[in-house]
C-alpha cells in the first residue's frame, strides 16, 4: 500500500543520490561531529506571529498568530511534503503557557503530540519531552521551548487551542521523503537527553578515534601575536580550551536560590569524572544571613561543613569551596551530595553549585547545579530535594572586584582575539570573550558547543568540530592594550581522512568560520550578523548589545526582529518577533534574568556600571537541526528597535561552516505577464486572470513597492523550463501575490506527480511573496529541460504567479 501523496516510484525504487539534507530526527543531536557537512538539499524556514505590516505588533494582540482557525483552535504551522519540525518557541503572560490550552502536532495525518502546552514545556509528559529538550518560562527567563526534532514524510500541522500570541516555529523542507521516518513519540531518546543535560560541561560529540591533546602556555604582550598550536592534517579539532588567569569574573550577578531552616536539608546528584583524584564543590551563598553552619555528606558519609561568619550588611556574593575526600570519589561517575542544617541566625541558603574533578593534575568542571525557582528543569535533572524550605527567590549582588583590574580584564576579553587558520586561510578572528559566549566580560556561559567557567581558574571551552585538509594554526592576537600573562591554550584533535576530500573545492564539507564585527547601529538598517556568498550552513551567533537610550525604555533595542534571506529569494525565510525572542527568552529576558539552555542563553547583563553606560546585554543562540543552509548567499540580520530606530553599539560573532563558490545557479526564468516569455516557455493556464499589482515584499531585501503583472489561475498551469543536466536537484521559485491564503496545487514534472505545493501565508499590506518548491534529483537528473504542470487543488483560492525561476543545485 502506497503512502498518500508520495509518488509510487519514490516508494518502490532507491532514488538517485541527491544533495544532502543533513541529519534527520535524533541524528540531529547524535551526529554533532558532522556539523561541517553541508546541507544543500534542505531549506530551513519559519512560521511566526510577526507583524505583517512591518510594525511591532508581533503578538501583543495575536493579530497575525493564526494561519487559520479550525474547530480545534489556531493553526500556527502547516505544510505538505517531507520535512522536519526543529524548534518551537512561545511566550505570553511573562512565559506562562496556561492561556494557550492544548498543543496538537499532526505528522502525516496522525497526532504525535496532543496535550496541555504548559504540561509539555514543564516536562510532565516524560521523555523525550523533558528538560532541556523542553523548557518553560522559568527555564528560559520568559519563553517556552520545544527542541524535539519531529520528521515527517508527507505533511505537518501544528494547532494551539487558543491564540498563542507570540510564537515562532522553525522547520526544514526536504525534496522528498528518502531516508525520512516519521517521528515516533514512544522513542524516548534517553541518550540524547543525557547528552544535552551535560551542556556546557562535556563534549556532546562522539569521541574521536586517536585524538591527542596538546597544550602550550605563553605571555602575549600588548600588540603581539603568539602561536599556541600548529597541526598537520588531514584532521579535525574537536575541543579548544583557553585559560586566562588574570581575567576576573564580573562583579554583578543576579541569581535565584532557596533556603531551609532547622531540621531541614537539601540533596542532589552530581556528575564527576571517574578518573578523578579529587572533587571540588563551589557553592554560591548569600552572607547577609549570618552564622550559617551545615554538614555536608557524600552518599551519606560525612565529608565536610559549610560555614559563614557574621552577617554582611547589604549582602554580597561569596563563593565557598569544599574539596571532598578523594576516597569518596575515586572511580565514581556520580555522587549524591547532602547539606543538613546545623545552625544559623535565620536559615541556610544556596544558589548554585559548580563541580570540578581533578584529572591529570588539572581541575575540570564536570557539572553545574544552578538551583532555585527559575531553574526547575535543572533541579529535576539533578534530583534536587529540599525539606523545611523557608525562602525562595532571587538576589542581585556583587562580588568584590578591584576596578582597575576589572577594566583590564574586560579589555583582554574584548580586545584580544582568537585567530585560527585552516589550510592557510584565517576563518576565525574573533574577540576572545564573545567567541566563547560572552562579549561583556567573564560571565558564566553554557551552551551545547561552548562554555565559560567563571569560577577561579575556570577555562573558556569550545567543542565546534573544525576539520582541515593540511594544517590548522591557533593563535592569540593581543590588541587589548593590556599585557596578557600566563595564557594557556589546549587543543584536542584527531586524524580525519574524510577532510582531505570533503574540504576540496566543491566538496561536501565546510570550513569552520567565526565572523565577528562591532560598531554603532545605523538608523533604518538591520544589524548584519552575517552577509556572505558561497555555500554553507549558519549555526548561530553570540551578540553583545550596548544600548544608548538615556531615559525611558532603555531596552527598546530588544524590540528588533531577526530576518533571514537565503539564496537570493526576496522574501525572508525567517522573520522573527523580537530580539530576546530570537534568543528563546521573553519579556526583555524577563527584565534581566540570566539563563542557560543547550541552544540559547542570556549569560550577561549590566546596568549603568562595570563598563556599561546604560543597559547592556549579552546573549547566545545556537542552531542544530534548524541550522540554515545556503548554496549561493545568506543574509542574516536583526533590527535594533521596532523599526531599526534605537541607538546602540552592537557586536556579534556568527558561527558557520562554508566553502567558496556557487552551488545554486539560475537555469531559466520568465515573467508570467510577459507574452514573449510565455510563448518561449509554452505557458498555458486554465481560468487565468491578470492584474497589475503594486505592492511590497516583506522585510528589507527589496525596498519600496514593486509593480508587476500578477496572474491567478483556477485551472492547470503548464510551462517548460531549461535546466543544467548535471544537477543534483532543482528548486522552482515563484513570485506571487499572497493576498489570498492557503494556495495549494499538485506539482507534476513530465507528468509525474512530485508533490503538493502548499502556501498558507497571507499578507494584505506586503502582498508580494517569493516561495520555493524543491524538485528531487530523481526527477531532474540528466534533464536539460522539464515540463511543469501545476494543478490547483481543493476549493482554495486561485493559484497566483508573476514570475517563475528554475535554479539548479550542483555538488562536487
N, C-alpha and C positions, 0 to 999 in steps of 0.2 A: 504493500500500500504506500503510495507516494504522499509526501508532506504537501499540504495545500500551499499553493503559491510558489513552490520551488520547482523549476523546470525538471522534467524527468531525467534528462541527460546528466544533470548535475548530481542526481542521486544514484545513478547506476554506473557511472564511469569515473575514474580518477581524473580530476581536472588537470590541465597543464599547470606547471609551477609558475605562478604569477608573482607580483610584487608582494612582499611580506606585509602582514598586518600586525606583526608583533605578537607577544604572548597573549593568550586568551584565558579567561577565567582565573583560577587561583594561581596560574603560572605568572600572572602579573607580579605577585609577591614572591613566588618561589624561584624566579629566574632573574633576580635583580643584577646578577653578574652579566646579563645580556643587555643592559641599558644602552650600550653603544651601538647595538644593531638598529639600523634604520627601519622605518615602518611605512614605506611609500604607499602600500596598498590600503591603508586605513585613513580615515578622516575623523578628527575629534571635533565634536560640535556641542552646542549647549542650548538648552531651553532655560529661560529665566523670566522674571517678572519686571524686566527693565522698562522704563518709561518710553513708549513708542514715539512720543513727540520729541524726544531728546532732552526732556526736562529731568526733574528729580523725584517724580512720583514713581519710585521703583518698587512700591509695595505698600506704601502707607495706607492706601485705601483699597488695595487689591484690584485696582482698575485693570491691570494687564496680567494678572496672575493665572487666569484660566484660558487655555486654548479653546475649550468649550465646556459646557456644563451638562452633565448627564444625571440620571436618577441616582447614581452613586456618588456624585459630587463633582469636584473641579478637576478636569483633566489638565495636568501640567506638562505631560510629555507623551508623544505618540508618533511612532514611525513604523514603516514597513521595510522589509529587507532584513539582512543579517547584521548583527552588531552586538554591542555590549554596553550596558549601563555601568558607568565607572564611579560616579560620585553624586551624592545628593546633599544639599545644604538648605536649611530653613532657618528663619527667625521670625519671631513676633513676641510680644509681651515679655520683653527682656530675655528671651530664649526659651520660655515655657511653650510646650507644644500641645497642651491640652485643648486649646482652642481650635486646633486643626482636625481633631477627631481621628478617623482611621486613615491609614495609608494602604493603598492596594497597588501591587505591582503585578501586571499580567505580561507574561512572556509566551509567545507562540500560542496565544489564546487561553492559557492556563494561569491561574493566580498562584504565584510562588511566594508572595508575602502579602498578608492581609491582617492588619491589627492596629491597635492604637499607636499612633506615631510616637506619643510620649513613652509608651512602654517599649517600643522598638529602640529608641535612642537611649533609653535608660538601661538597655541590655537585658530586659526581663524575658525576652523570647529565648535566650540561650544562644550558644554558638551555632552559626558563625556571627550572629548579630550581638556581639559583646564588645566591650571596650578593649582595644581602641579602634576596632572596625566600625563601631558606632560611638557617638559621644553626644551628651546632652548640653543644655545651656550652661551648666556648671563646668563641665569638662573643657568647653571651648570659649568660655567668657562671653556667652551671649548667643551662640549659634547652636545648631544641632546638625550632626552629620551622619551619613551612612556611606561607608567606603568599601562595601562588599561588591566585588565585580560580578555582574549578572549578565552572562552572554545569552543571546537568543538567535534563532535561525531565521525566523520569518517576520516577527513583529514584536513590538513592545508598547505598552500603555501604562502610565502611572497616574493614579487618581487619588486626590486628597478629599476627604469627606466634606470639609468646609474650606472656603477660600483661604489659602495659606499665607496670603500677603507676600512676604519676601521669600524667594527661593531661587536656586539655580540647580539644574540637573545636567551633568556632563555625560556624554555617551560617545561611543565610536560607531562609525559605519564601515562595514566590510563589503567588498564587491560581490561576495557570495558566501554561502554557509560552509564552505570546505573547511574541515577541521574544527568546526564550532559545535559544541554540545550545550544544549540549553541548561541554564543554571539549575542546580539541584539543591533546594534548601535543606535537605537532610544531610548533605555533606558538611560536616562541622568544621573542617579545615583547621583542626586544632594546632597543627604545625605552624600554620600561618599566624594564628592568634598568638602563639608563644613567641614567634619571631618578632612580631610587631610590638609585643609588650617589652621587648628589650631595646626599644628605640632610643637612640642616643647613648646607648651603653655598649652594645656589641655590634659587630659587623653583621648586617642582615643577609649578606650574600653567602652562597655555599663556599666552603673552604677551598681555596685554590691549591692545586697539587704543586708540590715542590716550591712553595712560597718561602721567601727569605726576607728577613728584616735587616736593614742597615740603618745605623744611627750615626749622627755627627753633631758636634756642638761647636759654636764659634761666637765671638763677638762680631757685631756688624756696626761699625762706626757710621755716624750720620753721613749720607752721601755715598756710601759704599754698597757693593753687591757681593754676596757670599754664596758660593755654590755648596749645597749640602748633599746632593746625590747626583750621580751620573750613571744611568743604567743603559744596558745594551739589550737589544731585542732580537726577535720578536717577543714581546711580553706585555704585561699589564700591571699597573699599580692597583692594589686593592685597598690599601689603607695609608693615610698620610696623617702623621701626628706631629704637632709643633708645641714646644714648651717655651714659655717666656717668663722666667722667674720674676722679672721686675714689674710685670703688669699686674696691677691691683684689680680686684673685683670692684664693681660700682657700689657706692655707699647706700643709695636709696633703693629699698626693696619693699614691695608690697606682697604680703603672703598671708595665707589663711591657715588656721590651725585649730587645735582642740585642747581642752584641759580636763583633768579629772582630780577628784578630791580624795579624802581619807577613805581607805578601804578599796580604792579603785586601782585599775591598772590598764595598760594598753599592750597589745602584742601584734606582731606582724611577721610575715615570712620574707626573707631577703635572698637574693641570688649572689653567690660568690664563685670564685674560680677554684675548681678542685685542686689545682696545682699551687694553691696559696701557701705561704709561710706566715700568714697572719692576716687579720681582717681589722679594718678601722671603720668605726662609725662616727660620722659627723652630724651633730644634732643642732638645729636652729632653735633657739629658745628666746622667750621674752623675759628679760630680767627685771621688769617692773614689778613682778611678783617675787618677793624675796624669800631666801632661805628654803629653796626647793631642794628636797632630797628624795631620790628614787633609786631603788635597787634594780639592776639590770641582770637578767638571766639569759643564757643561751640554751635552748632546748631544755629549760627547767633547771639548769645548773648555774649557780652564781658566777657572774663574770665581771662585776664592777658596780659603780654607782655614779649617778648624775648628781651634781650639787651646784647650787648657786649661792652667792653671798647675800649681802644686804640689798634691799630693793634699789633699783636705779630709777631715780626720779625722771619722769618723762619718757622712759623706755629707751630702747636702742638695741639692735640685734646683737646677740652673742652666739658664736659657734663653739660648741664644745666637742672635744674629740675623745673617744674611748677606744683603745686598742684591746681587742678581745684576745684571750689566751690562745696561742696557736694550737694547742691541743684540742680546742673545741671546734676548730675549723679545718684542720688538715684533711685532705681527701674528700671534703664535703662540697656539694654543689648548691646547697641551700641550708639556711638556718632559720630557726624561729626565735625572734628577739622579744622579750617581755620587759616592760618597765612598770614597777609597782611603787605606789605612793608610800613614802616613809614619813615625810614631814614637809610643811610649807606654811608660809604666812596665810596663804589662801588655798592654792591648788598647784598642781604640776602641769605645765603646758609643753606642747611640742608642735612644731610647724613643718619640719622637714628632716629627713634622714638621707645622707649620702653615704654609700657603702663603697669602700675601696678594698681590694685584695692585693696583697703584696706578692708579686710574681716576678721571678728573676731579678729580685732586688729592687723593683720599682712598684709604686702604688698605682694600681689601675682601677678606675671606677667600674664597678660591676653591677650596681643597682642604685636606684633612687626611689624613695617614697616621699612624694610631696603630698602631704595629707591635709585634710580639712574639708569643709563643706563644699569647696569649689573643686574638689578632686575625687568625686565619688567613684569613677572608673578605676583610678589608680589605687584607691583604698581597697576596692573589691579585689583587684588583681593581686594584691599583696595579702589578702585575707586579714585586713586590719580589723582588730576588735578592740572595743573600749568599754569599760564599766565605770559607773559613778561619774559620768560626764557632768562638769559644772559650767562649761563655756564652750562655745564655738563661734568663730568669726574671723575677721582679718585685721591685720595691723600694717601700717606703713611706717617703718622705722629706718634708721640709718646705721651703717657700720662706721666706726671712727676711721677717717682717712685724712692723711696729710694733703692739703690742697695742691701743693706743688708736685708731689709725687703722683697724685691722681691726674693732673693735667698732663704730665709727661707720659703716663700710662695710656691715656686716651690718644695722645699724639702718635704713639707707636702703633696702636691698633688701626688708626685711620690713615696714617702717613706711610707706614711701612707696607710693603707689598709682597705677596706671594707670586712668584713667577715660575711657570712651568712651560718648558718647550718639548714638544714631541716631534721626533724626526726632523729637527732643525727649525721648527716653526713654533713661536710662542703663541699659545692659545689661552693661557691663564696669566693674567696680570691684574691682580685684584687686591684691594685693601685687606690686610690680614683679618681684622675683626669681621668685616662684612662677609668675606668668603666663608667663614665658619659659622655664620648665623647671627651676628650682632654688630651693627655698624655704629652703635652709640657708646660702646665700651664693653668691658668684660662682664656681661650679664650671662647667667646660666642659660644655655640654649640646648635643646634636644630635639632632633628630628631623626627620621629613619636613616639619613645619609650624612649627618653631621652632628657635632656636639661641641659645646664649650663648657668645660668643667670649671666653675668659678670658685671651687674650694682651693685652699692653699696648695700650690704645687700641681693643680689640675692642668690638663692639656686641652689643646684645640685639635679636634679629630675630624677627618672626612673619610667616607667609605665609598666615594664615587669610583666605579671601575674606570681606569684610564689606560686604554691599550696604546701600544706603539709598535711600529714595524722594526725600527733600527735603534732608536735611542730615546731617552727621557732625561731631562735635566731639571732639577728642582733648586730654586734659588730664593733667597730673601733679599729684597732691594729696600734699602733704608733711605727714604726721603722724608722722614718724620721730623727732623730737626733735633732728635734725641738719640744719643748713642744706645744701641741695643747690646746688652751684656748677657752672656751665658745662654744664648738661644740654642735650642735643640730641635733637630728635625729627624724624625724616624719615618722611613719609607718601607712598606711591605709590598713586594712584587713577586710575580711568578712568571715562568715561561708561558707563552701563549702563541702556539704555532699559527692559529687562525688569524692572528693580527697581520701576518705577513701578506695574506691575500685579501683579507677583509678591508684593510686600510689602503689598498692600492687605489689609484684614481678610478672612480666609478664603482668602487667596492661597496659591500653591504654594511660596513661599519663606519662610524663617525668618530672623529677626534673629540675628546672631552674638552669643552671650552667654557670659560667663565668670562663673560663680557661685563665690564664694570664702567660706570661713568657717574659723574656728580656735577651738580650745578643748580642754578636757580630755575624754578619753573617759569614757563612762558605763558602769558595770558592767551587763551584761545587754542593752546596746543597741548595734546596729551604728553605726559612724561614718557619718553621712549625707553621701555625696558629692554626691548630687543628689536632691531630693524636690520634684517640680514637677507642676503640672497644665497642660493645654493640649495643643498639638500641637508636635512637634519631632523632632529626631534628636540623640542623645547621641554625642559623638565622643571622649570620653576625659577624662583628668584628670592633673594634677600633684599629688602627695601628699607631704607633709612629716611625718615620724614621729619624734617625740622620746620614746623610751622612758623610763619612770620605774621600771624594775626595778633595784634597787640591787645585787643579787647573784644568783648562779645564771645561768640563761639570760636574759641581758639583751635578747635579741632575740625573746623569746617572743611579743611582739605581732605578729610576722610570721606567726604560725600562723593568722591570721584569714582567712576565706574571703569573697569578694565574693558578693552576692546581688542579683539584678535582678528587679524586678516591673514589669510593663507593662500599662497599660490595665485595671487593676482585677482582673486574673487572680490568684487566690490563690496559685498555685504559682510559684516563681521561674523565669523563662525562662533565667537563668544561675545556676549555683551552683558556685562555684569551689573550689579545693583549697588555697589559701594565698596570702598577700599577695604574696610575691615571685613566685609562680606567675602571678598576675594580671598582673604586670609582665614576664612571659615570661622569667623567670630561674629559679633554683632553689637550694635549699640555703642559704637566707638570703643570696641573691646571692653564692653560693659564698664565704661567710664574709667578705663585704666587698669583693669585686671590683667595680669600676665597669665599665660597658659602655655602648655606644650602638648602637642599630639604628634604622631609619626610623620604627618604630611603638612602640618601647619603649626604656627606658634606665634606668640607675641611676647618675646622674652624681655624686651627693653622698653622702659617708659621713664621719661624725665620731665620735670616741670620746673621752669624758672630757676635753674641751678645746675651745677655739675657739668657746665659746658653747654647747657640748653637755654636759649634766650626766653622762649615762651613755652611751647608744648612740643615734645619730641617723642616719636615712636619708632621702634624697630620691629619689623615683622618678617616672617619667612613662610613661603608656601612652596611645597614640592608637589610634583605630579608623578603618578605611577602609570596605571593604565590610561589615564587621561593626559599623558604627555602628548604634546601637539606636534604631529609630523608635518613636514613641509618638503616639497620637491622642487620648488623654484624660488620661493621667497616667504618670509614671515615678518609681520609687523605686530608687535605686542606692546601696547601702550596702556596707560592708566591716567584718568583725569585727576586733577588736583582741585577739588571743589566741585560743586554741582555742574558747572559748565566751564571747567578749566579756568576758574577765576579766583582761586585762593593762592596768595603768595606763599612760597615755601622754598627751602633748599632741600633738594632730594638727592639721594644717591642710591644706586641699585647694582646688584650683581646677578646676572642671569646665568643659569646653568643649562647647557645644551650640548648636544653632540652634532657634529656636522662635517660635511665634505663640500669642496667647491664644485662647481658645475651644475648644470640643469638636468633634473630627472623628469621634468614635465614640460612638454612643448606643445604649443598650439598647432594642430594639424589642419583645422578648417574652421570657418565661421561664416555666418551670414545674418543679416538683419531681416527679420520676417516681414517687415514693412517695405522692404526694397524689392521691387518687381524683378530687377535683374538678378538679384541674389536668389530669389525664389525660383526663378527659371533655371538658373545654373545648378540648383540643388534638387530639382524635380519636386518642389514643395507643393503639397496639396493639403487642404484641411476642410473637414466637413462642418457645416453650420458656423462658419467663421464670420466674425465681425471685427471691424478695425476702428481704432480711435487714436488720436494724437494725445499723448499723456505728458504733462509737465509736472514732475514731482521730484522728490529727492530720495537718495539712498539713506539707510540708517548709518550712523557713525560718521566718520570724517575722511574716509579714503577718497570719496568723490564729494567735493564741497559744492553746495549750491544745487539748484534744480537742474534736471536733465529732461530734455524733450525728445521723445522718440515715438514712433508708431507702435502701439501695442495691439496685439490681436487676442481674440478669445474664441476658442473652438469648442463646440459641443459634440463634434464627431471626430473620427480618426484623423490624426495628423501624420503625414508621411514626408520624408525627405531623405536624400543621400548625402553622405559626408565622406571626405577623404581622410585617411589616417596613415601613419607610418606602419608598415607591416612588421617592423622589428619591435613592436610594442610589447610590454608586459601587462597590458591592461589600458583602459582609457576612461576618461570622465567626460560626460556630457554636461555642459554648463548652460543654464537657461537664465536669461534676464527676462523678468516678467513683472506683472502687476499683482501685488499681494493684498489688494483691496478686498478680495474675497478669500476667506479662509477655507482650508481643507480641500484644496485642489488635489485630485488624485487621478492617476492614469496608469494603465498597464503599458509596459515598455517592451517592444519586440525589436530584435535585431535580426535582419534577414529571416523574418517570420518565425523566429524562435523567441519564446517568452523569456525575458531576463528577470523581470520582477515588477513590483508596483512602486511608482514614484509618488509618494505622498508628501504634501507640504501643508502642514496645519497652520502655518504662521499667518498673521493678519496685522496690517498696519494701514490706517486710513490717512495718515499725515505724511509718512515716508513710504510711498507706495512701491517704489522700485525695489526689487529683490533679485539677487543672483543666488541661485542654489545649484547643487550638483547631483548627478546620478552616476554611480560607478558602474562601468562595464567590465566584467571579468575577462581575464586573458583567454579563457576557453572560448569566448565569443569573438575576440578581436585578433588573436594571434595570427600572424601571417597575412592579414587582410589589408589591402590598400584602399578599400572603401567599404562602407556598410550602408545598408538600407535600414532606416529607423522608422518605426511605426509607434505612435503614442496614442493610446485609445482611452479617452476619459471614462472613468468607472463610476458606477452608482448614480445617485441623484445629487451629487455635489455640484459646485459651480463650474462654469466653463474653464477650459484649460488656457491659461494666459501665457503669451510669449512675445517678446520683442526681438530677441536675438538668441541664437544657439551657437555655442563654440564646442568643438571637439578637441580635447587635449589628450596626448598620449604619454603614458609612463614608460620610461626606459630604465633598465637595470643592466649593470655590467659594462 
